[in-house]
């Protein structure tokens, strides 16, 4: 006798969860990155909001395989804003949404995610390679094996494992999103406990990633020395904000770091992408643990 399956998460609900994650991303002050408070790198917060609207129907399209969702979302983004605003976000969030839609009653979200990634195919790789070429991220370069400019010869997970040592987004695929589920979600809960406000908690998540790991985007564009320097600057900001008793105090230190990074043209984009994925993963975990949770607003501010 077949087990009775719970209703799958609604496509519209998951698309809205993606939009909310992206909206919170630009509302949070993330030094060096683009936000409502601080544009930069030739982009405004509105570019990211338009990108989220364009990508949302595709990232949650249950009729599409994982790789094609990524390509369709990036193609729609490119048409909407004409530049790369969300490749890393889409690469990280599509597997989470796919897993939430296909999770069986006995599976946790991380278990289903790992199974979905294990089952990705060479077709998925081809779609993702097309998406990366279309987005044309800065500092992409080439690779001696599984280069995105060549026809793929392996499934998507194998290709990501090959890139995992140099790219933290690929590393999430290779590790089953270990950084997101173990490190990022814990940082999000700590931020909420300290500040009780969702965007401020996300600033804490961003700084946690930026201070604990060399940012892949910075590493790819500027090299190891600059990535290490950015990490040290982030650690200094974390130390400076630790004694702060109110957000005005925190914001002054954030603004100092933001000016320093943007004056050097440095955008820690991977840390921002991981922050978006962390909020979405936490939201999906809450819904998986308690279906009623999916209908409640998060952090008293954002409603999905």
C-alpha positions in Angstrom: 0.0 0.0 0.0 1.4 3.4 -1.0 2.0 5.9 1.8 -0.2 8.9 1.6 1.9 11.9 0.4 1.5 15.3 1.9 0.5 18.1 -0.5 3.4 19.5 -2.4 4.3 23.1 -1.7 2.5 25.3 -4.1 4.4 26.7 -7.0 3.1 30.2 -6.4 4.0 30.1 -2.7 7.6 29.0 -3.5 8.0 31.6 -6.2 6.9 34.2 -3.6 9.3 32.8 -1.0 12.1 33.3 -3.6 10.9 36.9 -4.2 10.9 37.6 -0.5 14.4 36.2 0.0 15.6 38.5 -2.8 13.7 41.5 -1.4 15.2 41.0 2.0 18.6 40.8 0.4 18.5 44.3 -0.9 16.8 45.7 2.2 19.7 44.3 4.4 22.8 46.5 4.6 25.6 44.3 3.2 28.9 46.2 3.0 30.5 46.1 -0.4 27.3 44.7 -2.0 24.3 46.5 -3.5 21.4 47.4 -1.2 18.6 49.9 -0.8 20.9 51.9 1.5 23.9 51.7 -0.7 24.1 51.2 -4.5 27.3 50.4 -6.2 29.2 48.7 -9.0 27.0 50.3 -11.5 23.8 48.7 -10.1 20.9 49.8 -8.0 18.7 47.8 -5.7 15.9 48.1 -8.3 17.9 46.0 -10.7 17.9 43.1 -8.2 14.2 43.6 -7.5 13.4 43.4 -11.2 15.6 40.4 -11.5 13.8 38.6 -8.8 10.4 39.2 -10.4 11.7 38.0 -13.8 13.3 34.8 -12.4 10.7 33.8 -9.8 8.2 32.0 -12.2 11.1 29.9 -13.6 12.9 28.9 -10.3 9.7 27.4 -9.0 8.4 25.9 -12.2 7.8 22.3 -11.2 7.4 21.2 -14.8 11.1 22.0 -15.5 14.2 20.0 -14.5 16.7 21.6 -12.2 19.2 22.7 -14.9 16.6 24.2 -17.2 15.0 26.2 -14.4 18.4 27.8 -13.8 18.8 28.7 -17.5 15.3 30.0 -17.9 15.6 32.2 -14.8 18.9 33.7 -16.0 17.6 34.3 -19.5 14.6 36.1 -18.1 16.8 38.1 -15.8 19.1 39.1 -18.8 16.0 40.3 -20.7 14.8 42.3 -17.7 18.0 44.1 -16.6 20.7 43.3 -19.2 23.4 42.4 -16.7 24.3 39.7 -14.2 22.5 40.4 -11.0 21.5 36.9 -9.7 23.5 34.0 -11.2 24.8 32.9 -7.8 21.3 33.4 -6.2 19.6 31.3 -8.9 22.3 28.6 -8.8 21.9 28.2 -5.0 18.1 28.6 -4.7 16.8 26.4 -7.5 18.0 23.1 -5.9 16.4 24.2 -2.6 13.1 24.9 -4.2 13.3 21.7 -6.3 13.9 19.7 -3.2 11.0 21.3 -1.3 8.7 20.4 -4.2 9.8 16.8 -4.4 10.5 15.9 -0.8 8.8 12.6 0.3 7.3 12.2 3.8 10.3 10.3 5.2 12.8 12.8 3.8 14.2 15.9 5.4 14.9 18.8 3.1 18.7 18.3 3.2 18.2 14.6 2.4 16.0 15.3 -0.6 18.4 18.0 -1.8 21.3 15.6 -1.8 19.3 13.0 -3.6 18.2 15.6 -6.3 21.8 16.7 -6.8 22.9 13.0 -7.0 20.4 12.5 -9.8 21.3 15.5 -11.9 22.3 14.7 -15.5 24.6 15.9 -18.3 21.5 17.7 -19.7 21.4 19.7 -16.4 25.0 20.5 -16.9 24.4 21.8 -20.4 21.6 24.1 -19.2 23.7 25.4 -16.3 26.7 26.0 -18.6 24.4 28.0 -21.0 23.2 30.0 -18.0 26.7 30.8 -16.9 27.8 31.8 -20.3 24.7 34.1 -20.7 25.3 35.7 -17.3 29.0 36.2 -18.0 30.1 36.6 -14.4 33.2 38.7 -13.8 36.5 36.8 -13.7 35.0 33.6 -15.1 38.1 32.5 -17.0 38.6 28.9 -18.1 39.2 25.5 -16.6 41.3 22.6 -17.9 38.4 20.2 -17.1 34.6 20.7 -17.4 35.0 24.2 -18.8 31.7 26.0 -19.2 32.6 27.0 -22.7 32.9 23.3 -23.8 30.2 20.7 -24.3 29.7 18.9 -20.9 30.8 15.4 -20.5 29.6 14.8 -16.9 26.5 15.3 -14.8 26.0 18.6 -12.9 27.1 17.3 -9.5 30.4 16.0 -10.9 31.1 19.3 -12.6 30.4 21.2 -9.4 32.6 18.9 -7.5 35.4 19.7 -9.9 34.9 23.5 -9.2 34.3 23.2 -5.5 37.8 24.0 -4.4 37.8 27.4 -6.1 34.1 28.3 -5.9 32.0 28.3 -2.8 28.7 28.0 -4.7 29.9 24.9 -6.4 31.1 23.8 -3.0 27.5 23.8 -1.7 26.5 21.4 -4.4 29.4 19.1 -3.5 28.7 19.2 0.2 24.9 19.1 0.2 24.8 22.8 1.2 26.7 22.2 4.4 27.6 25.9 4.8 24.0 26.9 4.4 22.4 24.4 6.6 25.0 24.3 9.4 26.7 27.6 9.4 24.3 30.1 7.8 21.1 29.0 9.4 22.8 29.1 12.9 24.0 32.6 12.1 20.5 33.7 11.0 19.0 32.4 14.3 21.7 34.3 16.3 21.0 37.5 14.4 17.3 37.2 15.0 17.9 36.6 18.7 20.2 39.7 18.9 18.2 42.2 16.9 14.7 40.8 16.4 14.5 42.2 12.9 14.9 40.2 9.7 17.1 42.5 7.6 19.4 43.2 10.5 19.7 39.4 11.1 20.6 39.0 7.4 23.4 41.6 7.8 24.8 39.4 10.5 24.6 36.3 8.2 26.4 38.2 5.5 29.2 39.3 7.8 29.5 35.8 9.2 30.1 34.4 5.7 32.4 37.3 4.7 34.6 37.0 7.8 34.7 33.2 8.0 35.4 32.3 4.3 37.3 33.9 1.4 34.6 35.3 -0.9 34.7 33.3 -4.2 33.7 36.3 -6.3 36.5 38.4 -4.8 38.9 35.6 -5.1 38.1 35.0 -8.8 38.3 38.7 -9.8 41.1 40.0 -7.6 43.1 37.0 -6.3 43.9 35.4 -2.9 45.6 38.4 -1.3 42.6 40.7 -1.8 40.1 38.0 -0.7 42.2 37.5 2.5 42.3 41.3 3.0 38.5 41.5 2.6 38.1 38.7 5.2 40.3 40.6 7.7 38.3 43.8 7.1 35.0 41.9 7.8 36.5 40.4 10.9 37.4 43.8 12.1 33.8 45.0 11.4 32.4 42.1 13.4 34.7 42.9 16.3 33.8 46.6 16.2 30.1 45.9 16.2 30.2 43.4 19.0 29.9 46.0 21.8 27.1 47.9 20.0 23.8 48.2 21.9 21.8 49.7 19.1 21.6 49.5 15.3 22.8 53.1 14.8 26.1 52.1 16.3 26.3 49.0 14.1 25.4 51.0 11.0 28.3 53.4 11.4 30.8 50.5 11.3 28.9 48.9 8.3 29.1 52.2 6.4 32.9 52.4 7.0 33.4 48.9 5.6 31.0 49.6 2.7 33.0 52.7 1.7 36.3 50.9 1.9 35.1 48.0 -0.3 33.3 50.0 -2.9 36.1 52.5 -3.2 38.3 49.6 -4.2 35.6 48.2 -6.6 35.3 45.0 -4.5 31.9 43.3 -4.4 31.7 40.2 -2.1 28.9 38.7 -4.2 29.2 35.1 -3.1 28.7 36.0 0.5 25.5 37.9 -0.5 24.3 34.9 -2.6 24.8 32.6 0.3 22.9 35.0 2.5 19.9 34.7 0.2 20.1 31.0 0.1 20.3 30.8 3.9 17.1 32.7 4.4 15.3 30.6 1.9 16.7 27.4 3.3 15.5 28.4 6.8 12.1 29.2 5.5 11.8 25.9 3.7 13.0 24.0 6.8 10.4 25.7 8.9 7.6 24.8 6.4 8.9 21.2 6.3 8.8 20.9 10.1 5.5 22.6 10.5 3.2 23.1 7.5 1.3 25.8 9.3 4.5 27.8 9.4 4.4 28.4 5.7 1.5 30.8 6.1 3.0 32.9 8.8 5.1 36.1 8.2 8.8 35.7 8.9 10.5 38.1 11.4 7.5 40.3 11.7 8.2 41.9 8.4 8.3 39.8 5.3 5.3 37.7 4.3 5.5 34.8 1.8 
